[in-house]
Amino acid sequence: MRRHAVSSSTIASIGYAREEHLLEIEFRNGSVYRYRLVPESVHRELMAAESQGRFFNRKIRDVYPTEQVD
């Protein structure tokens, strides 16, 4: 999945696979996580958020099934 760099103090890049509803986030510490069942609208809101880290903490973290990518 192709990720796009973002300007965030906690998130380095974000990718989204529309057909699979799969969100992939690379954090500044180098860890990468995939979030399943994420609606496209949530991805759009994340990309447009003034603070992507804050949006992630409120709307994505602990909401969607998650797996760490090696």
Buried (B, 14 or more C-beta within 10 A) or exposed (E): EEBEEBEBEBBBBBBBBEEEBBBBBBBEEEEBBBBEEBEEEBBEBBEEBEEBBEBBEEBBBEEBEBEEEE
